[in-house]
Amino acid sequence: MIELLVVTSIAVILMLAAAPSFTQLLDTQQLESATNRLAVQFKQARLEAIRRNQVLYIHNLEMSTPTKNSWCVLVTTSAVAPVTCDLTQVISSLQGDAFPRLSISNTKSSVNVDPSRAITGSGMTYSLTSPDMAEGKSVDVKISSKSRVKVCSVGTVTGFEKCGP
């Protein structure tokens, strides 16, 4: 009986010690998935604009609200941004509810993807964070005005290359 108590106690202690690293693993997996899906979405938007020979619009919705998973990134043919993350008349979308532990920010509400393979304007950067990240750290998805996509980290974030100067 005493042996069972000792074994159970040791098992509980080991599980409690592993819990923080498990949440970090989940956060890293969500960061990798979200950044990869954002990068693929922009590459697909660029290819679709070329295929259609039409300007497409990338709309960033609800990124300024405190609710983490209410945001979405929509690719549409309309210059007018939808009011909500409604999926009607959308070419592709990325919904924040797929990444419940992540927060995302972007200073631009939308950009145009021209069929000449460029984003109109100066490009944009998405910054993603998780609850376990230290203040000032983030994983950035940077889209240049030439539609090049780069994923890097501000500060040291496991699994991501540091952003250059």
Buried (B, 14 or more C-beta within 10 A) or exposed (E): EEEEEEEEEEEEEEEEEEEEEEBBEBBBEBBBEBBEBBBEBBBBBBEBBBEEEEBBBBBBBBBEEEEBBBBBBBBBBEEEBBEEBEEEEBBBBBBBEEBEBBBBBBEBEBBBBBBEEBBEEEBBBBBBBBEEBEEEBBBBBBBBEEBEBBBBBBBEBEEBEEBEE
